[in-house]
Amino acid sequence: MKTVTLISKDDCSLCDKALLTLEKIRKKKPFILDIKKIQPGTSDYDKYKEKIPVIYINNVRVFYYTINEQTLLEML
């Protein structure tokens, strides 16, 4: 089973939308969902703050900002 990682932060409407999309897709095609919240002052925050949400599949970055549902289903 593949692992999808969502990198997000608090108070992020795009992150909330991405999570809803991932949950919807997971009902069609199961996967492990790993959610990582970044916090100010960390190296991950500096790396991702302008790009979130960021989505990885098995440690390979596949999306920034938004998710294309059809493309994600095909990748899974």
PDB file of N, CA, C and O in Angstrom:
ATOM      1  N   MET A   1       0.848  -1.178   0.000  1.00  0.00           N
ATOM      2  CA  MET A   1       0.000   0.000   0.000  1.00  0.00           C
ATOM      3  C   MET A   1       0.895   1.242   0.000  1.00  0.00           C
ATOM      4  O   MET A   1       1.893   1.302   0.718  1.00  0.00           O
ATOM      5  N   LYS A   2       0.531   2.208  -0.796  1.00  0.00           N
ATOM      6  CA  LYS A   2       1.331   3.425  -0.909  1.00  0.00           C
ATOM      7  C   LYS A   2       1.051   4.379   0.245  1.00  0.00           C
ATOM      8  O   LYS A   2      -0.011   4.341   0.866  1.00  0.00           O
ATOM      9  N   THR A   3       2.031   5.233   0.513  1.00  0.00           N
ATOM     10  CA  THR A   3       1.894   6.250   1.550  1.00  0.00           C
ATOM     11  C   THR A   3       1.844   7.622   0.888  1.00  0.00           C
ATOM     12  O   THR A   3       2.709   7.979   0.089  1.00  0.00           O
ATOM     13  N   VAL A   4       0.819   8.375   1.238  1.00  0.00           N
ATOM     14  CA  VAL A   4       0.680   9.754   0.776  1.00  0.00           C
ATOM     15  C   VAL A   4       0.960  10.652   1.971  1.00  0.00           C
ATOM     16  O   VAL A   4       0.346  10.506   3.027  1.00  0.00           O
ATOM     17  N   THR A   5       1.887  11.577   1.796  1.00  0.00           N
ATOM     18  CA  THR A   5       2.240  12.512   2.851  1.00  0.00           C
ATOM     19  C   THR A   5       1.744  13.894   2.454  1.00  0.00           C
ATOM     20  O   THR A   5       1.998  14.379   1.351  1.00  0.00           O
ATOM     21  N   LEU A   6       1.030  14.511   3.384  1.00  0.00           N
ATOM     22  CA  LEU A   6       0.545  15.874   3.215  1.00  0.00           C
ATOM     23  C   LEU A   6       1.338  16.772   4.151  1.00  0.00           C
ATOM     24  O   LEU A   6       1.308  16.590   5.368  1.00  0.00           O
ATOM     25  N   ILE A   7       2.043  17.735   3.586  1.00  0.00           N
ATOM     26  CA  ILE A   7       2.757  18.708   4.402  1.00  0.00           C
ATOM     27  C   ILE A   7       1.895  19.956   4.430  1.00  0.00           C
ATOM     28  O   ILE A   7       1.582  20.533   3.389  1.00  0.00           O
ATOM     29  N   SER A   8       1.515  20.368   5.630  1.00  0.00           N
ATOM     30  CA  SER A   8       0.594  21.483   5.789  1.00  0.00           C
ATOM     31  C   SER A   8       0.971  22.309   7.013  1.00  0.00           C
ATOM     32  O   SER A   8       1.941  22.014   7.711  1.00  0.00           O
ATOM     33  N   LYS A   9       0.190  23.334   7.249  1.00  0.00           N
ATOM     34  CA  LYS A   9       0.380  24.154   8.452  1.00  0.00           C
ATOM     35  C   LYS A   9      -0.980  24.591   8.948  1.00  0.00           C
ATOM     36  O   LYS A   9      -1.976  24.468   8.235  1.00  0.00           O
ATOM     37  N   ASP A  10      -1.027  25.098  10.162  1.00  0.00           N
ATOM     38  CA  ASP A  10      -2.273  25.593  10.733  1.00  0.00           C
ATOM     39  C   ASP A  10      -2.739  26.828   9.973  1.00  0.00           C
ATOM     40  O   ASP A  10      -1.936  27.552   9.384  1.00  0.00           O
ATOM     41  N   ASP A  11      -4.049  27.058   9.996  1.00  0.00           N
ATOM     42  CA  ASP A  11      -4.657  28.230   9.367  1.00  0.00           C
ATOM     43  C   ASP A  11      -4.319  28.333   7.889  1.00  0.00           C
ATOM     44  O   ASP A  11      -3.925  29.397   7.410  1.00  0.00           O
ATOM     45  N   CYS A  12      -4.472  27.237   7.174  1.00  0.00           N
ATOM     46  CA  CYS A  12      -4.156  27.176   5.751  1.00  0.00           C
ATOM     47  C   CYS A  12      -5.367  26.590   5.021  1.00  0.00           C
ATOM     48  O   CYS A  12      -5.614  25.387   5.102  1.00  0.00           O
ATOM     49  N   SER A  13      -6.108  27.418   4.322  1.00  0.00           N
ATOM     50  CA  SER A  13      -7.319  26.941   3.650  1.00  0.00           C
ATOM     51  C   SER A  13      -6.999  25.967   2.523  1.00  0.00           C
ATOM     52  O   SER A  13      -7.760  25.028   2.291  1.00  0.00           O
ATOM     53  N   LEU A  14      -5.887  26.170   1.817  1.00  0.00           N
ATOM     54  CA  LEU A  14      -5.499  25.220   0.777  1.00  0.00           C
ATOM     55  C   LEU A  14      -5.159  23.858   1.376  1.00  0.00           C
ATOM     56  O   LEU A  14      -5.441  22.818   0.780  1.00  0.00           O
ATOM     57  N   CYS A  15      -4.550  23.874   2.561  1.00  0.00           N
ATOM     58  CA  CYS A  15      -4.221  22.612   3.247  1.00  0.00           C
ATOM     59  C   CYS A  15      -5.493  21.873   3.644  1.00  0.00           C
ATOM     60  O   CYS A  15      -5.587  20.655   3.489  1.00  0.00           O
ATOM     61  N   ASP A  16      -6.469  22.616   4.156  1.00  0.00           N
ATOM     62  CA  ASP A  16      -7.744  22.003   4.540  1.00  0.00           C
ATOM     63  C   ASP A  16      -8.426  21.380   3.324  1.00  0.00           C
ATOM     64  O   ASP A  16      -8.960  20.273   3.403  1.00  0.00           O
ATOM     65  N   LYS A  17      -8.405  22.094   2.205  1.00  0.00           N
ATOM     66  CA  LYS A  17      -9.014  21.585   0.974  1.00  0.00           C
ATOM     67  C   LYS A  17      -8.271  20.344   0.480  1.00  0.00           C
ATOM     68  O   LYS A  17      -8.897  19.379   0.043  1.00  0.00           O
ATOM     69  N   ALA A  18      -6.941  20.367   0.548  1.00  0.00           N
ATOM     70  CA  ALA A  18      -6.141  19.209   0.128  1.00  0.00           C
ATOM     71  C   ALA A  18      -6.477  17.985   0.975  1.00  0.00           C
ATOM     72  O   ALA A  18      -6.604  16.879   0.449  1.00  0.00           O
ATOM     73  N   LEU A  19      -6.620  18.180   2.281  1.00  0.00           N
ATOM     74  CA  LEU A  19      -6.950  17.064   3.161  1.00  0.00           C
ATOM     75  C   LEU A  19      -8.315  16.475   2.809  1.00  0.00           C
ATOM     76  O   LEU A  19      -8.470  15.254   2.774  1.00  0.00           O
ATOM     77  N   LEU A  20      -9.293  17.321   2.552  1.00  0.00           N
ATOM     78  CA  LEU A  20     -10.617  16.830   2.158  1.00  0.00           C
ATOM     79  C   LEU A  20     -10.537  16.032   0.853  1.00  0.00           C
ATOM     80  O   LEU A  20     -11.176  14.989   0.718  1.00  0.00           O
ATOM     81  N   THR A  21      -9.758  16.523  -0.093  1.00  0.00           N
ATOM     82  CA  THR A  21      -9.578  15.825  -1.360  1.00  0.00           C
ATOM     83  C   THR A  21      -8.909  14.475  -1.146  1.00  0.00           C
ATOM     84  O   THR A  21      -9.327  13.475  -1.731  1.00  0.00           O
ATOM     85  N   LEU A  22      -7.875  14.440  -0.314  1.00  0.00           N
ATOM     86  CA  LEU A  22      -7.188  13.173  -0.037  1.00  0.00           C
ATOM     87  C   LEU A  22      -8.126  12.166   0.621  1.00  0.00           C
ATOM     88  O   LEU A  22      -8.107  10.983   0.280  1.00  0.00           O
ATOM     89  N   GLU A  23      -8.939  12.627   1.554  1.00  0.00           N
ATOM     90  CA  GLU A  23      -9.890  11.722   2.221  1.00  0.00           C
ATOM     91  C   GLU A  23     -10.907  11.178   1.219  1.00  0.00           C
ATOM     92  O   GLU A  23     -11.279  10.006   1.279  1.00  0.00           O
ATOM     93  N   LYS A  24     -11.350  12.026   0.308  1.00  0.00           N
ATOM     94  CA  LYS A  24     -12.296  11.597  -0.730  1.00  0.00           C
ATOM     95  C   LYS A  24     -11.663  10.526  -1.624  1.00  0.00           C
ATOM     96  O   LYS A  24     -12.285   9.504  -1.916  1.00  0.00           O
ATOM     97  N   ILE A  25     -10.443  10.765  -2.046  1.00  0.00           N
ATOM     98  CA  ILE A  25      -9.748   9.822  -2.920  1.00  0.00           C
ATOM     99  C   ILE A  25      -9.458   8.515  -2.188  1.00  0.00           C
ATOM    100  O   ILE A  25      -9.522   7.437  -2.777  1.00  0.00           O
ATOM    101  N   ARG A  26      -9.139   8.622  -0.906  1.00  0.00           N
ATOM    102  CA  ARG A  26      -8.802   7.421  -0.129  1.00  0.00           C
ATOM    103  C   ARG A  26      -9.977   6.458  -0.022  1.00  0.00           C
ATOM    104  O   ARG A  26      -9.778   5.256   0.159  1.00  0.00           O
ATOM    105  N   LYS A  27     -11.193   6.970  -0.132  1.00  0.00           N
ATOM    106  CA  LYS A  27     -12.370   6.095  -0.123  1.00  0.00           C
ATOM    107  C   LYS A  27     -12.439   5.255  -1.401  1.00  0.00           C
ATOM    108  O   LYS A  27     -12.953   4.136  -1.396  1.00  0.00           O
ATOM    109  N   LYS A  28     -11.912   5.813  -2.492  1.00  0.00           N
ATOM    110  CA  LYS A  28     -11.917   5.102  -3.771  1.00  0.00           C
ATOM    111  C   LYS A  28     -10.725   4.161  -3.907  1.00  0.00           C
ATOM    112  O   LYS A  28     -10.840   3.051  -4.426  1.00  0.00           O
ATOM    113  N   LYS A  29      -9.582   4.634  -3.427  1.00  0.00           N
ATOM    114  CA  LYS A  29      -8.347   3.860  -3.566  1.00  0.00           C
ATOM    115  C   LYS A  29      -7.553   4.016  -2.266  1.00  0.00           C
ATOM    116  O   LYS A  29      -6.922   5.053  -2.059  1.00  0.00           O
ATOM    117  N   PRO A  30      -7.569   3.027  -1.403  1.00  0.00           N
ATOM    118  CA  PRO A  30      -6.930   3.140  -0.096  1.00  0.00           C
ATOM    119  C   PRO A  30      -5.425   3.406  -0.163  1.00  0.00           C
ATOM    120  O   PRO A  30      -4.726   2.907  -1.044  1.00  0.00           O
ATOM    121  N   PHE A  31      -4.956   4.194   0.780  1.00  0.00           N
ATOM    122  CA  PHE A  31      -3.540   4.473   0.962  1.00  0.00           C
ATOM    123  C   PHE A  31      -3.322   4.911   2.394  1.00  0.00           C
ATOM    124  O   PHE A  31      -4.266   5.281   3.093  1.00  0.00           O
ATOM    125  N   ILE A  32      -2.090   4.868   2.821  1.00  0.00           N
ATOM    126  CA  ILE A  32      -1.731   5.352   4.152  1.00  0.00           C
ATOM    127  C   ILE A  32      -1.547   6.855   4.054  1.00  0.00           C
ATOM    128  O   ILE A  32      -0.821   7.336   3.184  1.00  0.00           O
ATOM    129  N   LEU A  33      -2.193   7.598   4.932  1.00  0.00           N
ATOM    130  CA  LEU A  33      -2.091   9.053   4.934  1.00  0.00           C
ATOM    131  C   LEU A  33      -1.243   9.505   6.110  1.00  0.00           C
ATOM    132  O   LEU A  33      -1.549   9.213   7.267  1.00  0.00           O
ATOM    133  N   ASP A  34      -0.188  10.212   5.799  1.00  0.00           N
ATOM    134  CA  ASP A  34       0.723  10.762   6.805  1.00  0.00           C
ATOM    135  C   ASP A  34       0.636  12.291   6.704  1.00  0.00           C
ATOM    136  O   ASP A  34       0.952  12.867   5.663  1.00  0.00           O
ATOM    137  N   ILE A  35       0.211  12.931   7.775  1.00  0.00           N
ATOM    138  CA  ILE A  35       0.066  14.390   7.782  1.00  0.00           C
ATOM    139  C   ILE A  35       1.181  14.983   8.621  1.00  0.00           C
ATOM    140  O   ILE A  35       1.353  14.630   9.788  1.00  0.00           O
ATOM    141  N   LYS A  36       1.932  15.882   8.017  1.00  0.00           N
ATOM    142  CA  LYS A  36       3.023  16.557   8.717  1.00  0.00           C
ATOM    143  C   LYS A  36       2.731  18.047   8.742  1.00  0.00           C
ATOM    144  O   LYS A  36       2.680  18.700   7.700  1.00  0.00           O
ATOM    145  N   LYS A  37       2.541  18.574   9.942  1.00  0.00           N
ATOM    146  CA  LYS A  37       2.306  20.012  10.113  1.00  0.00           C
ATOM    147  C   LYS A  37       3.636  20.697  10.375  1.00  0.00           C
ATOM    148  O   LYS A  37       4.382  20.321  11.279  1.00  0.00           O
ATOM    149  N   ILE A  38       3.916  21.706   9.568  1.00  0.00           N
ATOM    150  CA  ILE A  38       5.159  22.445   9.764  1.00  0.00           C
ATOM    151  C   ILE A  38       4.911  23.616  10.708  1.00  0.00           C
ATOM    152  O   ILE A  38       3.812  24.167  10.764  1.00  0.00           O
ATOM    153  N   GLN A  39       5.951  23.982  11.444  1.00  0.00           N
ATOM    154  CA  GLN A  39       5.861  25.051  12.440  1.00  0.00           C
ATOM    155  C   GLN A  39       6.929  26.101  12.154  1.00  0.00           C
ATOM    156  O   GLN A  39       8.039  25.759  11.747  1.00  0.00           O
ATOM    157  N   PRO A  40       6.603  27.384  12.365  1.00  0.00           N
ATOM    158  CA  PRO A  40       7.615  28.432  12.192  1.00  0.00           C
ATOM    159  C   PRO A  40       8.860  28.141  13.032  1.00  0.00           C
ATOM    160  O   PRO A  40       8.777  27.642  14.154  1.00  0.00           O
ATOM    161  N   GLY A  41      10.011  28.470  12.452  1.00  0.00           N
ATOM    162  CA  GLY A  41      11.266  28.282  13.166  1.00  0.00           C
ATOM    163  C   GLY A  41      11.944  26.954  12.915  1.00  0.00           C
ATOM    164  O   GLY A  41      13.029  26.704  13.439  1.00  0.00           O
ATOM    165  N   THR A  42      11.316  26.089  12.114  1.00  0.00           N
ATOM    166  CA  THR A  42      11.925  24.798  11.800  1.00  0.00           C
ATOM    167  C   THR A  42      12.448  24.812  10.372  1.00  0.00           C
ATOM    168  O   THR A  42      12.024  25.631   9.556  1.00  0.00           O
ATOM    169  N   SER A  43      13.367  23.905  10.075  1.00  0.00           N
ATOM    170  CA  SER A  43      13.914  23.848   8.715  1.00  0.00           C
ATOM    171  C   SER A  43      12.834  23.456   7.700  1.00  0.00           C
ATOM    172  O   SER A  43      12.839  23.941   6.569  1.00  0.00           O
ATOM    173  N   ASP A  44      11.915  22.582   8.102  1.00  0.00           N
ATOM    174  CA  ASP A  44      10.820  22.217   7.198  1.00  0.00           C
ATOM    175  C   ASP A  44       9.942  23.422   6.876  1.00  0.00           C
ATOM    176  O   ASP A  44       9.474  23.575   5.748  1.00  0.00           O
ATOM    177  N   TYR A  45       9.725  24.260   7.859  1.00  0.00           N
ATOM    178  CA  TYR A  45       8.918  25.463   7.624  1.00  0.00           C
ATOM    179  C   TYR A  45       9.602  26.351   6.597  1.00  0.00           C
ATOM    180  O   TYR A  45       8.961  26.829   5.662  1.00  0.00           O
ATOM    181  N   ASP A  46      10.887  26.572   6.765  1.00  0.00           N
ATOM    182  CA  ASP A  46      11.633  27.400   5.819  1.00  0.00           C
ATOM    183  C   ASP A  46      11.611  26.788   4.415  1.00  0.00           C
ATOM    184  O   ASP A  46      11.554  27.510   3.419  1.00  0.00           O
ATOM    185  N   LYS A  47      11.655  25.475   4.344  1.00  0.00           N
ATOM    186  CA  LYS A  47      11.690  24.777   3.059  1.00  0.00           C
ATOM    187  C   LYS A  47      10.347  24.828   2.333  1.00  0.00           C
ATOM    188  O   LYS A  47      10.309  24.993   1.114  1.00  0.00           O
ATOM    189  N   TYR A  48       9.243  24.686   3.073  1.00  0.00           N
ATOM    190  CA  TYR A  48       7.928  24.520   2.461  1.00  0.00           C
ATOM    191  C   TYR A  48       6.972  25.696   2.585  1.00  0.00           C
ATOM    192  O   TYR A  48       5.942  25.700   1.913  1.00  0.00           O
ATOM    193  N   LYS A  49       7.261  26.683   3.403  1.00  0.00           N
ATOM    194  CA  LYS A  49       6.257  27.693   3.765  1.00  0.00           C
ATOM    195  C   LYS A  49       5.592  28.377   2.578  1.00  0.00           C
ATOM    196  O   LYS A  49       4.421  28.747   2.671  1.00  0.00           O
ATOM    197  N   GLU A  50       6.292  28.555   1.478  1.00  0.00           N
ATOM    198  CA  GLU A  50       5.723  29.221   0.309  1.00  0.00           C
ATOM    199  C   GLU A  50       5.071  28.249  -0.676  1.00  0.00           C
ATOM    200  O   GLU A  50       4.543  28.676  -1.702  1.00  0.00           O
ATOM    201  N   LYS A  51       5.103  26.953  -0.376  1.00  0.00           N
ATOM    202  CA  LYS A  51       4.649  25.948  -1.338  1.00  0.00           C
ATOM    203  C   LYS A  51       3.505  25.082  -0.836  1.00  0.00           C
ATOM    204  O   LYS A  51       2.981  24.267  -1.594  1.00  0.00           O
ATOM    205  N   ILE A  52       3.108  25.233   0.403  1.00  0.00           N
ATOM    206  CA  ILE A  52       2.138  24.306   0.972  1.00  0.00           C
ATOM    207  C   ILE A  52       0.739  24.530   0.418  1.00  0.00           C
ATOM    208  O   ILE A  52       0.403  25.638  -0.001  1.00  0.00           O
ATOM    209  N   PRO A  53      -0.066  23.496   0.414  1.00  0.00           N
ATOM    210  CA  PRO A  53       0.282  22.143   0.806  1.00  0.00           C
ATOM    211  C   PRO A  53       1.180  21.457  -0.229  1.00  0.00           C
ATOM    212  O   PRO A  53       1.127  21.751  -1.423  1.00  0.00           O
ATOM    213  N   VAL A  54       1.991  20.548   0.264  1.00  0.00           N
ATOM    214  CA  VAL A  54       2.861  19.738  -0.589  1.00  0.00           C
ATOM    215  C   VAL A  54       2.458  18.284  -0.373  1.00  0.00           C
ATOM    216  O   VAL A  54       2.270  17.835   0.758  1.00  0.00           O
ATOM    217  N   ILE A  55       2.332  17.561  -1.477  1.00  0.00           N
ATOM    218  CA  ILE A  55       1.902  16.171  -1.398  1.00  0.00           C
ATOM    219  C   ILE A  55       2.990  15.280  -1.990  1.00  0.00           C
ATOM    220  O   ILE A  55       3.495  15.525  -3.085  1.00  0.00           O
ATOM    221  N   TYR A  56       3.334  14.244  -1.236  1.00  0.00           N
ATOM    222  CA  TYR A  56       4.295  13.231  -1.663  1.00  0.00           C
ATOM    223  C   TYR A  56       3.590  11.881  -1.742  1.00  0.00           C
ATOM    224  O   TYR A  56       2.673  11.600  -0.971  1.00  0.00           O
ATOM    225  N   ILE A  57       4.028  11.057  -2.678  1.00  0.00           N
ATOM    226  CA  ILE A  57       3.625   9.650  -2.712  1.00  0.00           C
ATOM    227  C   ILE A  57       4.907   8.852  -2.577  1.00  0.00           C
ATOM    228  O   ILE A  57       5.814   8.959  -3.403  1.00  0.00           O
ATOM    229  N   ASN A  58       4.970   8.049  -1.524  1.00  0.00           N
ATOM    230  CA  ASN A  58       6.165   7.238  -1.245  1.00  0.00           C
ATOM    231  C   ASN A  58       7.439   8.073  -1.365  1.00  0.00           C
ATOM    232  O   ASN A  58       8.399   7.680  -2.027  1.00  0.00           O
ATOM    233  N   ASN A  59       7.423   9.224  -0.716  1.00  0.00           N
ATOM    234  CA  ASN A  59       8.580  10.126  -0.630  1.00  0.00           C
ATOM    235  C   ASN A  59       8.966  10.798  -1.944  1.00  0.00           C
ATOM    236  O   ASN A  59      10.076  11.318  -2.066  1.00  0.00           O
ATOM    237  N   VAL A  60       8.080  10.796  -2.914  1.00  0.00           N
ATOM    238  CA  VAL A  60       8.307  11.504  -4.169  1.00  0.00           C
ATOM    239  C   VAL A  60       7.283  12.642  -4.255  1.00  0.00           C
ATOM    240  O   VAL A  60       6.076  12.405  -4.216  1.00  0.00           O
ATOM    241  N   ARG A  61       7.775  13.871  -4.371  1.00  0.00           N
ATOM    242  CA  ARG A  61       6.874  15.027  -4.421  1.00  0.00           C
ATOM    243  C   ARG A  61       6.079  14.989  -5.719  1.00  0.00           C
ATOM    244  O   ARG A  61       6.640  14.841  -6.805  1.00  0.00           O
ATOM    245  N   VAL A  62       4.739  15.127  -5.586  1.00  0.00           N
ATOM    246  CA  VAL A  62       3.876  15.056  -6.762  1.00  0.00           C
ATOM    247  C   VAL A  62       3.013  16.298  -6.969  1.00  0.00           C
ATOM    248  O   VAL A  62       2.619  16.584  -8.100  1.00  0.00           O
ATOM    249  N   PHE A  63       2.713  17.036  -5.916  1.00  0.00           N
ATOM    250  CA  PHE A  63       1.878  18.234  -6.049  1.00  0.00           C
ATOM    251  C   PHE A  63       2.314  19.324  -5.083  1.00  0.00           C
ATOM    252  O   PHE A  63       2.768  19.058  -3.969  1.00  0.00           O
ATOM    253  N   TYR A  64       2.162  20.560  -5.545  1.00  0.00           N
ATOM    254  CA  TYR A  64       2.224  21.759  -4.698  1.00  0.00           C
ATOM    255  C   TYR A  64       0.854  22.439  -4.804  1.00  0.00           C
ATOM    256  O   TYR A  64       0.204  22.356  -5.846  1.00  0.00           O
ATOM    257  N   TYR A  65       0.428  23.089  -3.768  1.00  0.00           N
ATOM    258  CA  TYR A  65      -0.771  23.951  -3.757  1.00  0.00           C
ATOM    259  C   TYR A  65      -2.092  23.212  -3.925  1.00  0.00           C
ATOM    260  O   TYR A  65      -2.950  23.282  -3.045  1.00  0.00           O
ATOM    261  N   THR A  66      -2.273  22.504  -5.038  1.00  0.00           N
ATOM    262  CA  THR A  66      -3.545  21.823  -5.279  1.00  0.00           C
ATOM    263  C   THR A  66      -3.284  20.392  -5.744  1.00  0.00           C
ATOM    264  O   THR A  66      -2.177  20.040  -6.151  1.00  0.00           O
ATOM    265  N   ILE A  67      -4.338  19.582  -5.669  1.00  0.00           N
ATOM    266  CA  ILE A  67      -4.250  18.185  -6.078  1.00  0.00           C
ATOM    267  C   ILE A  67      -5.155  17.979  -7.285  1.00  0.00           C
ATOM    268  O   ILE A  67      -6.309  18.408  -7.289  1.00  0.00           O
ATOM    269  N   ASN A  68      -4.629  17.328  -8.292  1.00  0.00           N
ATOM    270  CA  ASN A  68      -5.458  16.892  -9.406  1.00  0.00           C
ATOM    271  C   ASN A  68      -5.939  15.485  -9.061  1.00  0.00           C
ATOM    272  O   ASN A  68      -5.153  14.538  -9.018  1.00  0.00           O
ATOM    273  N   GLU A  69      -7.231  15.367  -8.820  1.00  0.00           N
ATOM    274  CA  GLU A  69      -7.778  14.096  -8.337  1.00  0.00           C
ATOM    275  C   GLU A  69      -7.511  12.944  -9.304  1.00  0.00           C
ATOM    276  O   GLU A  69      -7.077  11.871  -8.886  1.00  0.00           O
ATOM    277  N   GLN A  70      -7.764  13.159 -10.579  1.00  0.00           N
ATOM    278  CA  GLN A  70      -7.584  12.084 -11.562  1.00  0.00           C
ATOM    279  C   GLN A  70      -6.122  11.638 -11.629  1.00  0.00           C
ATOM    280  O   GLN A  70      -5.829  10.443 -11.680  1.00  0.00           O
ATOM    281  N   THR A  71      -5.224  12.600 -11.629  1.00  0.00           N
ATOM    282  CA  THR A  71      -3.796  12.281 -11.688  1.00  0.00           C
ATOM    283  C   THR A  71      -3.376  11.502 -10.445  1.00  0.00           C
ATOM    284  O   THR A  71      -2.620  10.535 -10.541  1.00  0.00           O
ATOM    285  N   LEU A  72      -3.861  11.920  -9.290  1.00  0.00           N
ATOM    286  CA  LEU A  72      -3.506  11.215  -8.055  1.00  0.00           C
ATOM    287  C   LEU A  72      -4.040   9.781  -8.084  1.00  0.00           C
ATOM    288  O   LEU A  72      -3.330   8.850  -7.705  1.00  0.00           O
ATOM    289  N   LEU A  73      -5.257   9.602  -8.520  1.00  0.00           N
ATOM    290  CA  LEU A  73      -5.818   8.244  -8.615  1.00  0.00           C
ATOM    291  C   LEU A  73      -4.964   7.365  -9.530  1.00  0.00           C
ATOM    292  O   LEU A  73      -4.717   6.199  -9.223  1.00  0.00           O
ATOM    293  N   GLU A  74      -4.522   7.920 -10.636  1.00  0.00           N
ATOM    294  CA  GLU A  74      -3.681   7.153 -11.556  1.00  0.00           C
ATOM    295  C   GLU A  74      -2.326   6.821 -10.925  1.00  0.00           C
ATOM    296  O   GLU A  74      -1.777   5.748 -11.177  1.00  0.00           O
ATOM    297  N   MET A  75      -1.790   7.714 -10.121  1.00  0.00           N
ATOM    298  CA  MET A  75      -0.495   7.480  -9.479  1.00  0.00           C
ATOM    299  C   MET A  75      -0.579   6.435  -8.375  1.00  0.00           C
ATOM    300  O   MET A  75       0.400   5.753  -8.072  1.00  0.00           O
ATOM    301  N   LEU A  76      -1.755   6.320  -7.785  1.00  0.00           N
ATOM    302  CA  LEU A  76      -1.925   5.350  -6.707  1.00  0.00           C
ATOM    303  C   LEU A  76      -2.168   3.957  -7.262  1.00  0.00           C
ATOM    304  O   LEU A  76      -2.334   3.008  -6.496  1.00  0.00           O
TER     305      LEU A  76
END
